[in-house]
Amino acid sequence: MRRYSRITGTGSYVPPRRLSNADLVTQLAANGVETSDEWIVERTGIRARHFVDDGVYSSDLAVEACKGALQAAGLEAKDIDLIIVATSTPDMVFPSTACILQNKLGANGGAAFDVQAVCSGFVYALTVADAMIQTGAANKALVVGAEVFSRLLDFQDRTTCVLFGDGAGAVVLEASETPGILASDLHADGKHVGILCVPGHVANGHILGDPLLKMDGQAVFKLAVGVLESAARATLAKAGKTEADIDWLIPHQANIRIMQSTAKKLKLPMDKVVVTVDQHGNTSAASIPLALDAAVRAGQVKPGQTLMLEGVGGGFTWGAVLLTL
Ligand code: UT7
């Protein structure tokens, strides 16, 4: 009998410090940076984001998200034999945030590693975990997106610092006789490295280069709209499904205009799109599992429904996963 993988629990966590656009506008104005709630809402759909306090790391956010996912799945940490964390803001250069998370959860002993695909990280991680479960390399996995993007922001650059937030989301993915994950489609094109990057690195005890986020927003926007449509169509084709089979589109939460454009291209009404960008901003690899968990807990997304998850971001990377919850 063929082995499949299935999501059996979801969880998420955002740090308590919430900044509305008005809070951020005031903070930035004190440093001579001018922006407005109107500009941010109109261009992005973002109304608020959460930022961590000093001393809080991606693994701390991930622990809370994983506890929620484990509880929803009716599992304990010791049942987990694989942890994959998608993050671009790891706690340390090494070891991986997944290893740190594993120890904090008390899930020691199974495989644990990070995936770095920036805002596409969660769909990459989910695809890898699905493949490992299908082959029998793992049985019960935690797949996590966790980020503290506030640490990468240049608060003198209004074109980027208003967009991002911190948070974590997690799913438990278990081996199953019935299909959960139906198909996925991953891509990257490294010639676009420069349009979204944090170019600094650590060498000989120093940070060399710029350790803050740089983005050509319009270039990212144009690429994102095209690849989100193509990845969704390729994934549907692999699964033998059509747009009409999608109950919910859960795209990376970067910008409401990108989501609206993707939904239009896929002929999906916006009431089939899960939107949390207004409350969380862009939380990079955490955004899709955060949105998924919010929709599950709100009773919006229900077991048995078909979901299209889609990520796009630095690399340039993009991908989609079609699944039955
Ligand atoms: O996870 C994937 C990562 N990123 C993305 O998905 C981002 C994709 N790109 C975007 O979401 C949009 O390109 C942005 C939201 C970043 C920018 O929106 P836009 O409609 O492309 O604006 P723009 O860059 O064309 O800028 C329009 C104007 C400019 O002023 P001028 O030159 O027309 O006078 C900017 O200087 O808006 C100005 N501007 C701002 N004004 C107030 C840029 N940032 C701000 C700001 N507040 N925060």
Boltz pocket constraint, residues with backbone or C-beta under 6 A from the ligand:
constraints:
  - pocket:
      binder: B
      contacts: [[A, 34], [A, 35], [A, 36], [A, 39], [A, 40], [A, 43], [A, 44], [A, 119], [A, 158], [A, 159], [A, 160], [A, 162], [A, 196], [A, 215], [A, 216], [A, 217], [A, 218], [A, 220], [A, 221], [A, 224], [A, 252], [A, 254], [A, 255], [A, 258], [A, 282], [A, 284], [A, 312], [A, 313], [A, 314]]
      max_distance: 6.0
